[in-house]
């Protein structure tokens, strides 16, 4: 299954390919004129991720425009709007047709990414633009399919809304928004999963309830959603970011995670000099359209270096990936190599021989005193130390900050872990935090610098094997993995989103574990979804979050939590 393929097909079938319904003959293709596609930020990223411009051109889309930027009027053309049904977008849509004789486009075909709230729907229907709207439909894809098994809500603000105590007034609106987005992921996959959540962070239960309400609404509009003996076992697990703060800060040595951590990659594009000292800059796009990237992204850097070297002899195309590999290795040999051993010792609690670490402080002090180590790397080391000790005293933290020559802002960044439910500063009494029982993976660990396994991998496997602790990961009341619950019928206007396109044919009939992490997922956790799916052939793991994060992103998110 490819999440991107399903979304791309659905957009093409339900939005781009225009059809006309004729009584008695069904839905037939209608010859169409050139049109303009108008999108907001989320839709633009969806289109860029899932559709190719030549496919749009084949369907007579001549131009893709940003709804919120200045646009030239094209009054002889119809416009296809793919937008989020929010107040800002609907106001802009109405403004496009607000001046008689000076309409922006000939007609409007409006497709909402998700359910349109009734008051906004009424506002649109009562506006002057209503006469120009020839199509009005909800397609229910309010997320970004980042990879074949990965989705993002493209919602960077969620981290702040969920964890910052000063933004509590924004929390419920944000929960409502992301719950709707999560529900569209399930609807797109044809899933009506049982909802579970990590109970050790109390806010998760509230979000789970809101998600359930959204799922019930979709189920009411499409009663077949989630039906079948395989689908009834599917589960959606909602996790807060505090369930594992080690994975987002470790230096990971598999290719994708390492590249995004160490290199200045923007929008999945890495720019590099064609030759040393050359002014010619080349680009490599790191996405699933590149077969070599697909082959290498989850491999350890040692394997990647060997494979790229071998392929260089055969394929000139591999030079672009060689540039990424070589630049990663420069960073590794420069400073990361030394950091990795200390980080792995702290995260696992054992050394490379499997012996328990007795003196954690002895591990970290040389790193903190080294002026060649960046402030961010020192913060990462201190966070791992605090996690290994389940919190430290303020005096001890002050000594670490002083040794590392970090700023008061850096100290506050570390202290802010407590807002994620982590013991950062403790006064002698430590609350015991539940930890998922870790699996023994010695036989899987080939590299001494890659001994840590993200907690989420154990969670995925335990869920599939029905071993996940029901006290700490409860199902919502009234739902369980085999509930077979049926939602009531719908009274929503028009059943706008009942059409099924070819995208449905791409969906595999297997049960799924859908993991959603509030506040970002790391590339090492993304890798786990593929590994577990590969190991459990009759299951599929889909993983998503408010956004995809690098260690630098995570540190930055922590730093502004108290602002």
NORQUIZI-V157261 format. One record per residue. N is the residue number from 1. RES is the residue in one letter. SS is DSSP state (~ for helix, > for strand, _ for the rest). PSI is psi in degrees with one decimal (999 if undefined). Layout:
n: {N | N}
res: {RES | RES}
ss: {SS | SS}
psi: {PSI | PSI}
//
This chain:
n: {1 | 2 | 3 | 4 | 5 | 6 | 7 | 8 | 9 | 10 | 11 | 12 | 13 | 14 | 15 | 16 | 17 | 18 | 19 | 20 | 21 | 22 | 23 | 24 | 25 | 26 | 27 | 28 | 29 | 30 | 31 | 32 | 33 | 34 | 35 | 36 | 37 | 38 | 39 | 40 | 41 | 42 | 43 | 44 | 45 | 46 | 47 | 48 | 49 | 50 | 51 | 52 | 53 | 54 | 55 | 56 | 57 | 58 | 59 | 60 | 61 | 62 | 63 | 64 | 65 | 66 | 67 | 68 | 69 | 70 | 71 | 72 | 73 | 74 | 75 | 76 | 77 | 78 | 79 | 80 | 81 | 82 | 83 | 84 | 85 | 86 | 87 | 88 | 89 | 90 | 91 | 92 | 93 | 94 | 95 | 96 | 97 | 98 | 99 | 100 | 101 | 102 | 103 | 104 | 105 | 106 | 107 | 108 | 109 | 110 | 111 | 112 | 113 | 114 | 115 | 116 | 117 | 118 | 119 | 120 | 121 | 122 | 123 | 124 | 125 | 126 | 127 | 128 | 129 | 130 | 131 | 132 | 133 | 134 | 135 | 136 | 137 | 138 | 139 | 140 | 141 | 142 | 143 | 144 | 145 | 146 | 147 | 148 | 149 | 150 | 151 | 152 | 153 | 154 | 155 | 156 | 157 | 158 | 159 | 160 | 161 | 162 | 163 | 164 | 165 | 166 | 167 | 168 | 169 | 170 | 171 | 172 | 173 | 174 | 175 | 176 | 177 | 178 | 179 | 180 | 181 | 182 | 183 | 184 | 185 | 186 | 187 | 188 | 189 | 190 | 191 | 192 | 193 | 194 | 195 | 196 | 197 | 198 | 199 | 200 | 201 | 202 | 203 | 204 | 205 | 206 | 207 | 208 | 209 | 210 | 211 | 212 | 213 | 214 | 215 | 216 | 217 | 218 | 219 | 220 | 221 | 222 | 223 | 224 | 225 | 226 | 227 | 228 | 229 | 230 | 231 | 232 | 233 | 234 | 235 | 236 | 237 | 238 | 239 | 240 | 241 | 242 | 243 | 244 | 245 | 246 | 247 | 248 | 249 | 250 | 251 | 252 | 253 | 254 | 255 | 256 | 257 | 258 | 259 | 260 | 261 | 262 | 263 | 264 | 265 | 266 | 267 | 268 | 269 | 270 | 271 | 272 | 273 | 274 | 275 | 276 | 277 | 278 | 279 | 280 | 281 | 282 | 283 | 284 | 285 | 286 | 287 | 288 | 289 | 290 | 291 | 292 | 293 | 294 | 295 | 296 | 297 | 298 | 299 | 300 | 301 | 302 | 303 | 304 | 305 | 306 | 307 | 308 | 309 | 310 | 311 | 312 | 313 | 314 | 315 | 316 | 317 | 318 | 319 | 320 | 321 | 322 | 323 | 324 | 325 | 326 | 327 | 328 | 329 | 330 | 331 | 332 | 333 | 334 | 335 | 336 | 337 | 338 | 339 | 340 | 341 | 342 | 343 | 344 | 345 | 346 | 347 | 348 | 349 | 350 | 351 | 352 | 353 | 354 | 355 | 356 | 357 | 358 | 359 | 360 | 361 | 362 | 363 | 364 | 365 | 366 | 367 | 368 | 369 | 370 | 371 | 372 | 373 | 374 | 375 | 376 | 377 | 378 | 379 | 380 | 381 | 382 | 383 | 384 | 385 | 386 | 387 | 388 | 389 | 390 | 391 | 392 | 393 | 394 | 395 | 396 | 397 | 398 | 399 | 400 | 401 | 402 | 403 | 404 | 405 | 406 | 407 | 408 | 409 | 410 | 411 | 412 | 413 | 414 | 415 | 416 | 417 | 418 | 419 | 420 | 421 | 422 | 423 | 424 | 425 | 426 | 427 | 428 | 429 | 430 | 431 | 432 | 433 | 434 | 435 | 436 | 437 | 438 | 439 | 440 | 441 | 442 | 443 | 444 | 445 | 446 | 447 | 448 | 449 | 450 | 451 | 452 | 453 | 454 | 455 | 456 | 457 | 458 | 459 | 460 | 461 | 462 | 463 | 464 | 465 | 466 | 467 | 468 | 469 | 470 | 471 | 472 | 473 | 474 | 475 | 476 | 477 | 478 | 479 | 480 | 481 | 482 | 483 | 484 | 485 | 486 | 487 | 488 | 489 | 490 | 491 | 492 | 493 | 494 | 495 | 496 | 497 | 498 | 499 | 500 | 501 | 502 | 503 | 504 | 505 | 506 | 507 | 508 | 509 | 510 | 511 | 512 | 513 | 514 | 515 | 516 | 517 | 518 | 519 | 520 | 521 | 522 | 523 | 524 | 525 | 526 | 527 | 528 | 529 | 530 | 531 | 532 | 533 | 534 | 535 | 536 | 537 | 538 | 539 | 540 | 541 | 542 | 543 | 544 | 545 | 546 | 547 | 548 | 549 | 550 | 551 | 552 | 553 | 554 | 555 | 556 | 557 | 558 | 559 | 560 | 561 | 562 | 563}
res: {X | X | X | X | X | X | X | X | X | X | X | X | X | X | X | X | X | X | X | X | X | X | X | X | X | X | X | X | X | X | X | X | X | X | X | X | X | X | X | X | X | X | X | X | X | X | X | X | X | X | X | X | X | X | X | X | X | X | X | X | X | X | X | X | X | X | X | X | X | X | X | X | X | X | X | X | X | X | X | X | X | X | X | X | X | X | X | X | X | X | X | X | X | X | X | X | X | X | X | X | X | X | X | X | X | X | X | X | X | X | X | X | X | X | X | X | X | X | X | X | X | X | X | X | X | X | X | X | X | X | X | X | X | X | X | X | X | X | X | X | X | X | X | X | X | X | X | X | X | X | X | X | X | X | X | X | X | X | X | X | X | X | X | X | X | X | X | X | X | X | X | X | X | X | X | X | X | X | X | X | X | X | X | X | X | X | X | X | X | X | X | X | X | X | X | X | X | X | X | X | X | X | X | X | X | X | X | X | X | X | X | X | X | X | X | X | X | X | X | X | X | X | X | X | X | X | X | X | X | X | X | X | X | X | X | X | X | X | X | X | X | X | X | X | X | X | X | X | X | X | X | X | X | X | X | X | X | X | X | X | X | X | X | X | X | X | X | X | X | X | X | X | X | X | X | X | X | X | X | X | X | X | X | X | X | X | X | X | X | X | X | X | X | X | X | X | X | X | X | X | X | X | X | X | X | X | X | X | X | X | X | X | X | X | X | X | X | X | X | X | X | X | X | X | X | X | X | X | X | X | X | X | X | X | X | X | X | X | X | X | X | X | X | X | X | X | X | X | X | X | X | X | X | X | X | X | X | X | X | X | X | X | X | X | X | X | X | X | X | X | X | X | X | X | X | X | X | X | X | X | X | X | X | X | X | X | X | X | X | X | X | X | X | X | X | X | X | X | X | X | X | X | X | X | X | X | X | X | X | X | X | X | X | X | X | X | X | X | X | X | X | X | X | X | X | X | X | X | X | X | X | X | X | X | X | X | X | X | X | X | X | X | X | X | X | X | X | X | X | X | X | X | X | X | X | X | X | X | X | X | X | X | X | X | X | X | X | X | X | X | X | X | X | X | X | X | X | X | X | X | X | X | X | X | X | X | X | X | X | X | X | X | X | X | X | X | X | X | X | X | X | X | X | X | X | X | X | X | X | X | X | X | X | X | X | X | X | X | X | X | X | X | X | X | X | X | X | X | X | X | X | X | X | X | X | X | X | X | X | X | X | X | X | X | X | X | X | X | X | X | X | X | X | X | X | X | X | X | X | X | X | X | X}
ss: {_ | _ | ~ | ~ | ~ | ~ | ~ | ~ | ~ | ~ | ~ | ~ | ~ | ~ | ~ | ~ | _ | _ | > | > | > | > | _ | _ | _ | > | > | > | > | _ | _ | _ | _ | _ | > | > | > | > | > | _ | ~ | ~ | ~ | ~ | ~ | ~ | ~ | ~ | ~ | ~ | _ | _ | ~ | ~ | ~ | ~ | ~ | ~ | _ | _ | > | > | > | > | > | > | _ | _ | _ | _ | _ | _ | _ | > | _ | _ | _ | > | > | > | > | > | > | _ | _ | _ | ~ | ~ | ~ | ~ | ~ | ~ | ~ | ~ | ~ | ~ | _ | _ | _ | _ | _ | _ | _ | _ | > | _ | _ | > | > | > | > | > | _ | _ | _ | _ | _ | ~ | ~ | ~ | ~ | ~ | ~ | ~ | ~ | _ | _ | ~ | ~ | ~ | ~ | ~ | > | > | > | > | > | > | _ | _ | _ | _ | _ | > | > | > | > | _ | _ | > | > | > | _ | _ | _ | _ | ~ | ~ | ~ | ~ | ~ | ~ | ~ | _ | ~ | ~ | ~ | ~ | ~ | ~ | ~ | ~ | ~ | ~ | ~ | ~ | ~ | ~ | ~ | ~ | ~ | ~ | ~ | ~ | ~ | ~ | ~ | ~ | ~ | _ | _ | _ | _ | > | > | > | > | _ | _ | _ | _ | _ | ~ | ~ | ~ | ~ | ~ | ~ | ~ | ~ | ~ | ~ | ~ | ~ | ~ | ~ | ~ | ~ | ~ | ~ | ~ | _ | _ | _ | _ | _ | _ | _ | _ | _ | ~ | ~ | ~ | _ | > | > | > | > | > | > | ~ | ~ | ~ | _ | _ | _ | _ | _ | _ | _ | _ | _ | _ | > | ~ | ~ | ~ | ~ | ~ | ~ | ~ | ~ | _ | _ | _ | > | _ | _ | > | > | > | > | > | _ | _ | _ | _ | _ | _ | _ | > | > | > | > | > | _ | _ | _ | _ | _ | ~ | ~ | ~ | ~ | ~ | ~ | _ | _ | _ | > | ~ | ~ | ~ | ~ | ~ | ~ | ~ | ~ | ~ | ~ | ~ | ~ | _ | _ | _ | ~ | ~ | ~ | ~ | ~ | ~ | ~ | ~ | ~ | ~ | ~ | ~ | ~ | ~ | ~ | ~ | ~ | ~ | ~ | ~ | ~ | ~ | ~ | ~ | ~ | ~ | ~ | ~ | ~ | ~ | ~ | ~ | ~ | _ | > | _ | _ | _ | _ | _ | > | _ | _ | _ | ~ | ~ | ~ | ~ | ~ | ~ | ~ | ~ | ~ | ~ | _ | _ | _ | _ | _ | ~ | ~ | ~ | ~ | ~ | ~ | ~ | ~ | ~ | ~ | ~ | ~ | ~ | ~ | ~ | _ | _ | > | _ | ~ | ~ | ~ | ~ | ~ | ~ | ~ | ~ | ~ | ~ | ~ | _ | _ | _ | ~ | ~ | ~ | ~ | ~ | ~ | ~ | ~ | ~ | ~ | ~ | ~ | ~ | _ | _ | _ | _ | > | _ | _ | _ | _ | _ | _ | _ | _ | _ | _ | _ | _ | _ | _ | _ | _ | ~ | ~ | ~ | _ | _ | _ | ~ | ~ | ~ | _ | _ | _ | _ | ~ | ~ | ~ | ~ | ~ | ~ | ~ | ~ | ~ | ~ | _ | _ | _ | _ | _ | _ | _ | _ | _ | _ | > | _ | _ | _ | _ | _ | _ | _ | _ | _ | _ | _ | _ | _ | _ | _ | _ | _ | ~ | ~ | ~ | _ | _ | _ | _ | _ | _ | ~ | ~ | ~ | ~ | ~ | _ | _ | _ | _ | > | > | > | > | > | > | > | > | _ | _ | > | _ | ~ | ~ | ~ | ~ | ~ | ~ | ~ | ~ | ~ | ~ | ~ | ~ | ~ | _ | _ | _ | > | > | > | > | > | > | > | _ | _ | > | _ | _ | ~ | ~ | ~ | ~ | ~ | ~ | ~ | ~ | ~ | _ | _ | _ | _}
psi: {141.1 | 110.4 | -40.3 | -38.0 | -40.7 | -47.1 | -44.0 | -43.7 | -39.8 | -41.2 | -43.7 | -44.9 | -43.3 | -18.0 | -53.2 | -45.3 | 104.9 | 133.8 | 160.3 | 134.8 | 126.1 | 129.2 | 129.3 | -13.6 | -4.6 | -161.9 | 126.3 | 154.2 | 141.5 | 131.4 | 133.6 | 159.1 | 173.5 | 141.0 | 166.3 | 140.4 | 122.0 | 124.0 | 157.0 | -171.2 | -48.1 | -45.6 | -37.3 | -42.9 | -35.2 | -48.3 | -45.6 | -35.5 | -35.7 | -17.6 | 148.4 | 144.9 | -34.4 | -28.7 | -39.2 | -42.3 | -38.0 | -27.3 | 17.9 | 41.4 | 115.4 | -22.3 | 142.2 | 120.7 | 149.3 | 122.5 | -37.3 | 7.9 | 163.6 | 130.6 | 146.5 | 134.7 | 139.0 | 69.5 | -10.4 | -2.9 | 146.4 | 151.2 | 137.0 | 116.8 | 121.6 | 102.5 | 159.2 | 132.4 | 65.2 | 168.1 | -42.3 | -46.9 | -42.2 | -36.6 | -40.3 | -40.5 | -46.9 | -40.5 | -29.8 | -21.9 | 30.2 | -19.1 | 107.8 | 133.5 | -8.8 | 42.0 | 146.9 | -37.7 | 168.2 | -51.7 | 166.3 | 134.3 | 107.2 | 125.7 | 118.5 | 140.6 | -18.4 | -173.8 | 132.0 | 124.6 | 147.7 | -40.3 | -36.6 | -37.3 | -45.1 | -39.0 | -42.8 | -44.1 | -27.9 | 2.1 | 167.6 | -23.0 | -19.2 | -36.9 | -20.5 | -5.8 | 111.5 | -20.2 | 138.4 | 114.7 | 147.8 | 128.4 | -14.2 | 55.6 | 89.3 | 40.9 | 165.5 | 114.5 | 98.8 | -42.2 | -176.7 | -27.7 | 20.7 | 135.5 | 153.9 | 145.2 | -2.0 | 42.6 | 77.9 | -27.7 | -15.0 | -38.3 | -46.7 | -45.9 | -35.7 | -34.5 | -17.7 | 115.9 | -18.1 | -7.4 | 29.4 | -30.1 | -21.5 | -8.5 | -50.7 | -46.8 | -39.2 | -40.9 | -44.7 | -42.7 | -51.7 | -28.4 | -41.4 | -42.5 | -43.7 | -41.8 | -34.3 | -28.5 | -48.4 | -42.6 | -41.1 | -36.3 | -3.0 | 28.6 | 139.8 | 75.0 | 157.4 | 138.1 | 128.2 | 164.5 | 158.2 | 114.1 | -14.6 | -11.5 | 106.4 | -26.9 | -23.9 | -34.9 | -38.8 | -44.2 | -40.1 | -40.5 | -41.8 | -41.5 | -42.5 | -42.5 | -41.8 | -42.1 | -40.7 | -37.4 | -41.0 | -38.9 | -37.4 | -37.5 | -28.0 | 83.9 | -23.1 | -6.0 | 123.1 | 8.7 | 153.1 | 151.0 | -28.8 | -46.2 | -27.7 | -16.2 | -6.7 | 144.6 | 144.2 | 122.5 | 123.0 | 123.1 | 141.1 | 160.9 | -22.0 | -6.7 | -23.9 | 103.7 | 0.1 | -45.1 | -38.0 | -13.4 | -15.8 | 147.3 | 110.1 | 139.3 | 11.2 | 153.2 | -52.4 | -50.6 | -40.5 | -44.3 | -45.6 | -24.0 | -43.2 | -20.4 | 152.4 | 73.4 | 126.2 | 128.4 | 38.6 | 18.6 | 128.7 | 127.4 | 137.6 | 158.2 | 133.6 | -40.5 | 156.4 | 126.4 | 0.9 | 147.4 | -8.9 | 119.4 | 127.6 | 161.6 | 146.7 | 126.5 | 119.7 | 83.6 | -179.8 | 0.3 | -11.2 | 110.6 | -36.6 | -41.4 | -42.6 | -38.5 | -35.7 | -21.3 | -31.9 | 7.1 | 153.2 | 146.5 | -30.0 | -39.9 | -41.0 | -47.3 | -41.0 | -46.0 | -41.7 | -40.8 | -43.2 | -41.1 | -27.2 | -31.9 | -23.4 | -36.7 | 120.3 | -25.7 | -25.9 | -8.1 | -35.3 | -37.5 | -27.1 | -36.0 | -42.2 | -45.7 | -47.0 | -39.2 | -34.5 | -44.0 | -32.7 | -44.0 | -41.5 | -47.4 | -22.2 | -48.7 | -28.3 | -33.9 | -46.4 | -38.2 | -36.9 | -44.1 | -45.6 | -44.2 | -44.2 | -39.7 | -44.1 | -43.6 | -42.2 | -23.0 | 2.9 | 160.7 | -172.8 | -18.3 | -1.3 | 5.7 | 141.4 | 135.8 | 123.1 | -31.5 | 87.8 | -37.0 | -38.5 | -28.8 | -40.5 | -25.7 | -45.9 | -33.8 | -44.1 | -30.5 | -13.9 | 114.8 | -11.3 | -9.8 | 132.6 | 158.8 | -42.2 | -40.8 | -35.1 | -39.7 | -42.2 | -41.0 | -44.7 | -39.8 | -45.4 | -36.9 | -46.6 | -42.4 | -38.5 | -25.7 | -1.1 | 42.5 | 150.0 | 167.3 | 160.9 | -35.5 | -45.3 | -40.2 | -42.2 | -38.9 | -41.6 | -42.8 | -41.8 | -46.1 | -37.5 | -8.4 | 47.5 | 162.1 | 166.8 | -33.8 | -39.9 | -40.6 | -44.4 | -35.4 | -45.3 | -43.5 | -33.7 | -8.3 | -30.8 | -23.1 | -12.9 | 9.8 | 12.6 | 138.8 | 109.4 | -67.4 | 127.4 | 153.4 | 28.1 | -36.6 | 113.6 | 126.9 | 134.5 | 124.0 | 133.8 | 133.9 | 133.7 | 130.1 | 122.9 | 141.1 | 148.3 | 117.2 | 27.5 | -39.4 | -21.2 | -18.9 | 107.7 | -28.8 | 132.6 | -28.6 | 6.4 | 54.0 | -21.3 | 134.2 | 125.4 | 140.5 | -32.7 | -25.1 | -43.5 | -40.4 | -44.6 | -47.4 | -41.5 | -37.3 | -48.5 | -38.0 | 6.4 | 41.1 | 4.3 | 129.0 | 117.2 | -17.1 | -42.5 | -17.9 | 66.6 | 155.0 | 153.5 | 146.7 | 132.3 | -7.0 | 145.4 | 173.0 | -26.8 | 32.8 | -37.1 | 28.6 | 140.5 | 126.4 | 159.4 | 164.1 | 161.5 | 145.7 | 13.4 | 148.5 | 119.3 | -7.6 | 54.7 | -31.1 | 41.6 | -11.5 | 137.4 | 128.4 | -167.7 | -21.8 | -32.4 | -29.2 | -17.8 | -9.7 | 126.2 | 143.9 | 70.6 | 154.3 | 151.3 | 147.4 | 116.8 | 115.6 | 129.6 | 123.3 | 124.2 | 109.0 | 22.2 | 144.6 | 148.8 | 163.8 | -28.1 | -34.8 | -36.7 | -44.1 | -36.4 | -34.7 | -39.8 | -40.6 | -45.3 | -40.3 | -39.3 | -34.5 | -26.1 | 91.6 | -28.0 | 17.4 | 160.0 | 136.2 | 126.8 | 132.8 | 141.3 | 172.6 | 178.2 | -32.5 | 165.5 | 133.5 | 151.6 | 167.6 | -39.0 | -41.2 | -44.1 | -44.2 | -43.0 | -44.2 | -42.0 | -38.4 | -29.0 | 6.7 | -28.2 | 11.2 | 999}
//
